[in-house]
Amino acid sequence: MAGSAADGASGGAGGGPRSDPLIGVVALQGGFAAHAAMLRSLGAEVREVRTPRDLEGLDGLVWPGGESTTMTLGVEREGLAEPLRELVAAGTPVLGTCAGLIMLDRDHLGVLDVSTRRNAFGRQVRSFEADLDLPGLPGGPLRAVFIRAPWVTDAGPAVTILAEVDGHPVAVRQGALLAVAFHPELSRDPRLHERFLELVREDDER
């Protein structure tokens, strides 16, 4: 897809085609800066997304963790809900993490066929780390950081459960949507972001 004038660094000086994917990171609130830094370290171009115009020309979208209530207010204020649904309907790959998982669920944007429970593992003092084996992620278990994390309480037939903690789903995939209950941007392990960028490039090749 071609980038728009809002790109921070797209194309060459002559405005030619980009060789690296352009990934939007929802920047209404939460840990978007750490996601942006991780994606840039992996060679992606990054655009912070705050308005519908920021969605134009994206190859993929990351929804970071944070406060889902504050994010919901930001989506309503900026009129982002329908443009985000259209982005997903067009098949654009999306990675949602922690509150991003909640924002994609049935009760919020309604693009991911799951129900979630907020703060399911407890408040911030109950934060923890766990090793997860995720299908398609080489190199052994991924060390996952859970902070006020949700879990999935119900999933539709199109949703694949990728990982669980104590029997509760914490990583799911539905088509081009990948959503997890933890914070991959807080670890030094880039493999989940690398896997997401692989999905983006696979989508571009179709």
Secondary structure by P-SEA (a helix, b strand, c coil): cccccccccccccccccccbbbbbccccccaaaaaaaaaaaabbbbbbcccccccccccbbbbbbccaaaaaaaaaaaccaaaaaaaaaaccbbbbccaaaaaacccccccccccccccccccccccbbbbbbcccccccccccccccbbbbccccccccccccccccccbbbcccbbbbcccccccccaaaaaaaaaaaaaaaac
